[in-house]
Amino acid sequence: MLLALARACAACVLLFSCSANAESQAEPVNPEGELTLARAVDAALRSNPDLLASAYELSAAQARIVQASVRPNPELGMELENFAGGGAAQGIDSLETTLSLSQVVELGGKRNLRRAAAEADLDFVDIEQRTRELDVLSNVTSRFIDVVAAQERVRFAIQATALAQSTLEAIGARVEAGRSPEAERSRARIALTRALIEQRQAESELRAARYALSASWGSPEPAFTTARAELFDLRTVESFQALMDRLEKSPDFVRFASEARLREAELRLARVQARPNLTFSVGVRRFEQTDDAALVAGFSMPLSIYDRNQGAIREAQIRLDQTDALRNAARVRARASLLALYQEMNTDRSRVDTLRNEAIPQAQLALDQTRNGYDRGRFSFLELITVQEELLAVQAAAIDAAADFHRVLAEIERLTSAALTRPSSP
């Protein structure tokens, strides 16, 4: 199956962004020679520009954990009293100087809850990174399929050109022998010109597909020669119910569970932040008039009369409820999409089977019969060209149907985050 090796490769490198140092840029990767889907996936997961950029989010989330774990800083204060006044308080004769050190004491385990919220945020960022990796995997698979299909189209275009050339030569011989009019040779030349134009168009589309694929790993120029895959290898896929069961295990839904834990941690933190902190202070006071010194101590605590953090608590609760609503909405969309994709995949498989097992053999037989009949003068040149075009059309339709099958299968695998194919029964 076209995607089987890719999944095995992806399983090995899916943790790339979690273990990579976001501060260092990875070495550019540009596969050479014959390219398989597994190599394409590996190159993209290692050096895709979007993944490299998003990996910084992991380092930023780790930094937030460090910041959430620190205690409040102590404060050093100095207070001057009874100076520059009137009477006995003129000048600095009655000056009292207090040097104090104060420390905020957080109540309710605020620091631990801040750290818990930051750790939940890291888990959420990690799941999002895995989701991005799956997006890249699906995108690379789709572009790889485009390259393989474009290669097949070029191959058939070359065959079509060769067929048009051989037809022109055969008709030329008939014209020279006086068995066909000169107009038929002119039509054959036109058919050959059209075939050459279509061949150049197919080659141009192949170049564009190759560049699009190499851009997946950040390379402006493709270094690989060909993409190797069995385009018409359409193996058995799991049942629809099995796919439905996989949905809940995909990172798209694990993401909601991780986000729910984050929202719950934020709600707990918002609630505990409603409890006021205590500030203790201790210091030394010097009396300028008597040249004496004494210790001073005190504490302060805000009175929770107006601000009880009620707005932040309410917002955190709403965010938590919203996560559940978003998860339910995503589940409905995912199931509807999965059903549509599964039906489309089966339709594409049926198209491929019908075209390759029925239409193409019949079109080839019709061409052989028409060519023999044309040589005997039973069919016109127009009928011969029409049958040739019909054969080329069904061959192109088979390529398109096979490519569509693999693209839809890649979307299903992205949706369920699991390899779905299994070997065909012998």
C-alpha positions as CSV (number, residue, x, y, z in Angstrom):
1,M,0.0,0.0,0.0
2,L,1.2,3.5,-0.9
3,L,1.0,4.7,2.7
4,A,2.2,1.7,4.7
5,L,5.9,2.6,4.7
6,A,5.1,6.2,5.5
7,R,3.2,5.3,8.7
8,A,6.1,3.1,9.9
9,C,8.5,6.0,9.2
10,A,6.2,8.5,10.9
11,A,6.0,6.4,14.0
12,C,9.8,6.7,14.4
13,V,10.0,10.4,13.9
14,L,6.7,11.7,15.2
15,L,8.3,12.9,18.4
16,F,10.8,15.0,16.4
17,S,9.5,18.4,17.6
18,C,9.2,17.2,21.2
19,S,12.8,16.3,21.4
20,A,14.3,18.8,19.1
21,N,15.9,22.0,20.5
22,A,13.9,24.8,19.2
23,E,16.8,27.2,19.4
24,S,18.9,25.3,16.9
25,Q,18.1,25.0,13.2
26,A,18.1,21.4,11.7
27,E,20.4,20.6,8.9
28,P,18.6,20.9,5.5
29,V,17.3,17.6,4.2
30,N,17.0,17.0,0.4
31,P,16.6,13.3,-0.5
32,E,18.4,12.2,-3.7
33,G,17.9,9.3,-6.1
34,E,14.7,7.2,-6.1
35,L,12.3,8.6,-3.6
36,T,9.8,6.5,-1.5
37,L,7.0,7.9,0.5
38,A,8.7,6.9,3.7
39,R,11.8,8.9,2.8
40,A,9.6,11.9,1.8
41,V,7.8,11.8,5.2
42,D,11.0,11.5,7.1
43,A,12.5,14.5,5.3
44,A,9.4,16.6,5.9
45,L,9.2,15.8,9.6
46,R,12.8,16.7,10.0
47,S,13.1,19.9,8.1
48,N,9.6,21.2,7.3
49,P,9.8,25.0,7.7
50,D,6.4,25.2,9.5
51,L,7.3,22.5,11.9
52,L,10.7,24.0,12.7
53,A,8.9,27.4,13.4
54,S,6.2,25.8,15.6
55,A,8.8,23.9,17.6
56,Y,9.7,27.2,19.3
57,E,6.3,27.0,21.0
58,L,7.5,24.0,23.0
59,S,10.5,25.9,24.3
60,A,8.3,28.8,25.1
61,A,5.9,26.6,27.0
62,Q,8.8,25.1,29.0
63,A,10.0,28.6,29.8
64,R,6.5,29.4,31.2
65,I,6.8,26.5,33.6
66,V,10.1,27.9,34.9
67,Q,8.5,31.3,35.4
68,A,5.4,29.8,37.1
69,S,7.6,28.0,39.6
70,V,9.4,31.0,41.0
71,R,8.4,32.6,44.3
72,P,7.6,36.3,44.6
73,N,10.7,38.5,45.1
74,P,11.3,40.1,48.5
75,E,11.1,43.9,48.7
76,L,13.6,46.2,50.2
77,G,12.2,49.5,51.5
78,M,13.4,52.6,53.2
79,E,11.2,55.2,54.9
80,L,12.2,58.7,56.1
81,E,10.0,60.5,58.7
82,N,10.0,63.7,60.7
83,F,12.3,65.9,58.6
84,A,12.2,69.2,56.8
85,G,9.2,70.3,58.9
86,G,8.6,73.1,61.3
87,G,9.6,73.7,64.9
88,A,11.4,70.7,66.5
89,A,11.1,68.8,63.2
90,Q,13.2,71.3,61.2
91,G,16.1,69.9,59.3
92,I,16.9,66.3,60.2
93,D,17.2,66.6,64.0
94,S,14.0,64.6,64.5
95,L,14.6,62.3,61.5
96,E,13.5,58.7,61.8
97,T,14.9,56.3,59.2
98,T,13.4,52.8,58.7
99,L,15.0,50.2,56.6
100,S,12.7,47.2,56.0
101,L,12.6,43.9,54.2
102,S,9.1,42.5,53.2
103,Q,8.1,39.3,51.7
104,V,4.8,38.2,50.1
105,V,3.5,34.8,51.3
106,E,1.2,33.2,48.8
107,L,-1.7,31.3,50.3
108,G,-3.7,28.4,48.9
109,G,-0.8,26.8,47.0
110,K,-0.8,29.4,44.2
111,R,2.7,28.6,43.1
112,N,1.9,24.9,42.7
113,L,-1.3,25.7,40.8
114,R,0.5,28.1,38.5
115,R,3.0,25.4,37.7
116,A,0.3,22.8,37.2
117,A,-1.4,25.2,34.7
118,A,1.9,25.8,32.9
119,E,2.5,22.1,32.7
120,A,-1.0,21.5,31.3
121,D,-0.3,24.2,28.8
122,L,2.9,22.4,27.8
123,D,0.9,19.2,27.2
124,F,-1.6,21.1,25.1
125,V,1.2,22.6,23.0
126,D,2.8,19.2,22.6
127,I,-0.5,17.8,21.3
128,E,-0.9,20.7,18.9
129,Q,2.6,20.0,17.6
130,R,1.7,16.4,17.0
131,T,-1.4,17.6,15.1
132,R,0.8,19.8,12.9
133,E,3.0,16.9,12.2
134,L,0.0,14.9,11.1
135,D,-1.0,17.8,8.8
136,V,2.5,17.7,7.3
137,L,2.3,14.0,6.9
138,S,-1.0,14.2,5.1
139,N,0.2,17.1,2.9
140,V,3.4,15.2,2.0
141,T,1.4,12.1,1.1
142,S,-0.9,14.1,-1.1
143,R,2.0,15.8,-2.9
144,F,3.8,12.5,-3.3
145,I,0.7,11.0,-4.9
146,D,0.6,14.0,-7.2
147,V,4.2,13.3,-8.3
148,V,3.5,9.6,-8.9
149,A,0.3,10.3,-10.8
150,A,2.1,13.0,-12.9
151,Q,4.8,10.4,-13.7
152,E,2.2,8.0,-14.9
153,R,0.6,10.7,-17.1
154,V,4.0,11.5,-18.6
155,R,4.5,7.8,-19.4
156,F,1.1,7.6,-21.1
157,A,1.7,10.8,-22.9
158,I,4.9,9.4,-24.3
159,Q,3.0,6.3,-25.4
160,A,0.4,8.5,-27.0
161,T,3.0,10.4,-28.9
162,A,4.6,7.2,-30.1
163,L,1.2,5.9,-31.1
164,A,0.5,9.1,-33.1
165,Q,3.9,8.9,-34.7
166,S,3.4,5.2,-35.8
167,T,-0.1,6.1,-37.1
168,L,1.4,9.0,-39.1
169,E,4.0,6.7,-40.6
170,A,1.5,4.0,-41.5
171,I,-0.8,6.6,-43.1
172,G,2.1,8.1,-44.9
173,A,2.9,4.7,-46.4
174,R,-0.8,4.4,-47.5
175,V,-0.7,7.8,-49.0
176,E,2.5,7.1,-51.0
177,A,0.8,3.9,-52.2
178,G,-2.2,5.8,-53.3
179,R,-4.5,4.0,-50.9
180,S,-5.4,7.0,-48.8
181,P,-5.8,10.7,-49.6
182,E,-3.3,13.4,-48.6
183,A,-5.8,14.9,-46.2
184,E,-5.5,11.9,-43.9
185,R,-1.8,12.4,-43.6
186,S,-2.5,16.1,-42.7
187,R,-4.9,14.9,-40.0
188,A,-2.4,12.5,-38.7
189,R,0.2,15.3,-38.4
190,I,-2.3,17.4,-36.5
191,A,-2.9,14.4,-34.1
192,L,0.8,14.0,-33.6
193,T,1.1,17.8,-32.8
194,R,-1.6,17.5,-30.3
195,A,0.0,14.5,-28.7
196,L,3.3,16.4,-28.4
197,I,1.6,19.4,-26.8
198,E,-0.1,17.1,-24.3
199,Q,3.2,15.4,-23.5
200,R,4.9,18.8,-22.9
201,Q,1.9,19.8,-20.7
202,A,2.2,16.5,-18.7
203,E,6.0,17.1,-18.3
204,S,5.3,20.6,-17.0
205,E,2.8,19.3,-14.5
206,L,5.3,16.8,-13.3
207,R,7.9,19.4,-12.7
208,A,5.5,21.5,-10.7
209,A,4.5,18.5,-8.6
210,R,8.2,17.7,-7.9
211,Y,8.8,21.3,-6.8
212,A,5.8,21.3,-4.6
213,L,6.9,18.0,-2.9
214,S,10.4,19.2,-2.3
215,A,9.0,22.4,-0.7
216,S,7.6,20.1,2.0
217,W,11.1,19.7,3.4
218,G,12.1,23.3,2.7
219,S,14.2,22.6,-0.4
220,P,13.8,25.0,-3.4
221,E,15.1,22.4,-5.8
222,P,14.1,18.7,-5.9
223,A,17.1,16.4,-5.8
224,F,15.3,13.1,-6.2
225,T,15.0,11.5,-9.6
226,T,11.7,9.6,-9.5
227,A,9.0,8.8,-6.9
228,R,8.5,5.1,-6.5
229,A,5.1,3.7,-5.6
230,E,2.5,1.3,-6.9
231,L,-0.3,3.7,-7.9
232,F,-2.7,0.9,-8.7
233,D,-2.1,-1.1,-5.6
234,L,-5.4,-0.6,-3.8
235,R,-5.5,-2.8,-0.8
236,T,-8.2,-3.6,1.7
237,V,-9.2,-0.9,4.2
238,E,-10.7,-1.4,7.7
239,S,-14.4,-1.3,8.2
240,F,-16.2,1.9,8.7
241,Q,-17.1,1.1,12.3
242,A,-13.4,0.4,13.0
243,L,-12.6,3.8,11.6
244,M,-15.3,5.5,13.7
245,D,-13.8,3.9,16.8
246,R,-10.4,5.3,16.0
247,L,-11.6,8.9,15.9
248,E,-11.6,9.5,19.6
249,K,-7.9,8.4,19.8
250,S,-6.7,10.8,17.1
251,P,-4.6,13.9,18.3
252,D,-7.5,16.1,17.1
253,F,-9.6,14.8,20.0
254,V,-6.8,14.1,22.4
255,R,-6.1,17.8,21.9
256,F,-9.6,18.6,23.4
257,A,-8.9,16.4,26.4
258,S,-5.5,18.2,26.9
259,E,-7.2,21.5,26.5
260,A,-9.9,20.5,29.1
261,R,-7.1,19.7,31.6
262,L,-5.6,23.1,30.9
263,R,-8.9,24.9,31.4
264,E,-9.5,23.0,34.6
265,A,-6.1,24.0,35.9
266,E,-6.8,27.6,35.0
267,L,-10.1,27.5,36.8
268,R,-8.4,26.1,40.0
269,L,-5.8,28.8,39.8
270,A,-8.4,31.6,39.2
271,R,-10.3,30.4,42.3
272,V,-7.3,30.3,44.6
273,Q,-6.2,33.7,43.3
274,A,-9.3,35.1,45.0
275,R,-7.6,34.4,48.3
276,P,-5.5,37.3,49.4
277,N,-1.8,37.0,50.0
278,L,0.0,38.1,53.2
279,T,2.9,40.5,53.2
280,F,5.3,40.3,56.2
281,S,7.9,42.9,56.8
282,V,10.7,43.4,59.3
283,G,13.2,46.2,59.6
284,V,15.3,48.6,61.7
285,R,14.3,52.1,62.7
286,R,16.9,54.7,63.6
287,F,16.1,57.8,65.7
288,E,18.4,60.7,64.7
289,Q,17.5,62.8,67.7
290,T,18.6,60.1,70.3
291,D,20.9,58.1,68.1
292,D,19.0,55.0,69.1
293,A,17.7,52.1,66.9
294,A,14.8,49.7,67.3
295,L,13.2,46.8,65.3
296,V,9.9,47.2,63.5
297,A,7.7,44.4,62.1
298,G,4.3,44.3,60.5
299,F,2.1,42.5,58.0
300,S,-0.6,43.5,55.5
301,M,-3.4,41.7,53.7
302,P,-5.8,43.0,51.1
303,L,-9.5,43.0,52.0
304,S,-11.5,41.1,49.4
305,I,-14.4,43.4,49.4
306,Y,-14.7,44.4,45.7
307,D,-12.2,42.3,43.8
308,R,-12.7,38.6,44.5
309,N,-11.4,37.6,41.1
310,Q,-14.9,36.8,40.2
311,G,-14.6,37.8,36.5
312,A,-11.5,35.6,36.0
313,I,-13.2,32.7,37.6
314,R,-16.3,33.2,35.5
315,E,-14.2,33.4,32.3
316,A,-12.2,30.2,33.2
317,Q,-15.5,28.3,33.8
318,I,-16.8,29.5,30.4
319,R,-13.6,28.5,28.7
320,L,-13.9,25.0,30.2
321,D,-17.6,24.7,29.1
322,Q,-16.6,26.0,25.7
323,T,-14.0,23.2,25.3
324,D,-16.7,20.6,25.8
325,A,-18.9,22.3,23.3
326,L,-16.1,22.5,20.7
327,R,-15.2,18.8,21.2
328,N,-18.9,17.8,20.6
329,A,-19.0,20.0,17.5
330,A,-15.7,18.6,16.2
331,R,-16.9,15.0,16.8
332,V,-20.1,15.7,14.7
333,R,-18.0,17.2,11.8
334,A,-15.4,14.4,11.9
335,R,-18.0,11.7,11.8
336,A,-19.7,13.3,8.8
337,S,-16.4,13.9,7.0
338,L,-15.3,10.3,7.7
339,L,-18.6,8.9,6.2
340,A,-18.3,11.1,3.1
341,L,-14.6,10.2,2.6
342,Y,-15.2,6.5,3.2
343,Q,-17.9,6.4,0.5
344,E,-15.8,8.4,-1.9
345,M,-12.9,6.0,-1.3
346,N,-15.1,3.0,-2.2
347,T,-16.3,4.9,-5.3
348,D,-12.8,5.6,-6.4
349,R,-11.8,1.9,-5.9
350,S,-14.8,0.8,-8.0
351,R,-13.8,3.3,-10.7
352,V,-10.3,2.0,-10.9
353,D,-11.5,-1.7,-11.0
354,T,-14.0,-0.9,-13.7
355,L,-11.6,1.1,-15.8
356,R,-8.7,-1.3,-15.6
357,N,-10.6,-4.6,-15.8
358,E,-13.3,-3.6,-18.3
359,A,-12.9,-0.3,-20.0
360,I,-9.2,-0.4,-20.9
361,P,-9.2,-3.9,-22.2
362,Q,-12.3,-3.2,-24.3
363,A,-10.8,0.1,-25.6
364,Q,-7.6,-1.7,-26.5
365,L,-9.5,-4.4,-28.3
366,A,-11.6,-1.8,-30.1
367,L,-8.4,-0.1,-31.2
368,D,-6.8,-3.3,-32.5
369,Q,-10.0,-4.2,-34.4
370,T,-10.4,-0.7,-35.8
371,R,-6.7,-0.6,-36.9
372,N,-7.0,-3.9,-38.7
373,G,-10.3,-2.7,-40.3
374,Y,-8.6,0.5,-41.4
375,D,-5.8,-1.4,-43.1
376,R,-8.5,-3.3,-45.0
377,G,-10.4,-0.1,-45.8
378,R,-13.4,-0.9,-43.6
379,F,-13.0,2.1,-41.3
380,S,-12.1,5.7,-41.9
381,F,-9.2,7.6,-40.5
382,L,-11.6,9.6,-38.3
383,E,-12.9,6.4,-36.7
384,L,-9.3,5.2,-36.0
385,I,-8.4,8.5,-34.3
386,T,-11.6,8.4,-32.3
387,V,-10.9,4.9,-30.9
388,Q,-7.3,5.9,-30.1
389,E,-8.5,8.9,-28.2
390,E,-11.0,6.8,-26.3
391,L,-8.2,4.4,-25.2
392,L,-6.0,7.3,-24.0
393,A,-9.0,8.9,-22.2
394,V,-9.8,5.7,-20.2
395,Q,-6.1,5.2,-19.4
396,A,-5.9,8.8,-18.0
397,A,-9.2,8.3,-16.1
398,A,-7.7,5.2,-14.4
399,I,-4.7,7.2,-13.3
400,D,-7.0,10.0,-11.9
401,A,-9.2,7.5,-10.1
402,A,-6.2,5.7,-8.5
403,A,-4.7,9.0,-7.4
404,D,-8.0,10.1,-6.0
405,F,-8.3,6.9,-4.0
406,H,-4.9,7.4,-2.4
407,R,-5.6,11.1,-1.7
408,V,-8.9,10.2,0.0
409,L,-7.2,7.4,2.0
410,A,-4.6,9.9,3.1
411,E,-7.3,12.2,4.4
412,I,-9.0,9.3,6.3
413,E,-5.7,8.4,7.8
414,R,-5.1,12.0,8.8
415,L,-8.6,12.1,10.4
416,T,-8.1,8.8,12.3
417,S,-4.4,9.1,12.9
418,A,-3.7,5.5,12.1
419,A,-2.6,3.3,9.2
420,L,-5.7,1.7,7.7
421,T,-4.5,-0.7,5.1
422,R,-3.7,-4.3,5.5
423,P,-2.3,-6.8,3.0
424,S,-4.7,-8.2,0.5
425,S,-5.8,-11.8,0.9
426,P,-3.7,-14.2,-1.1
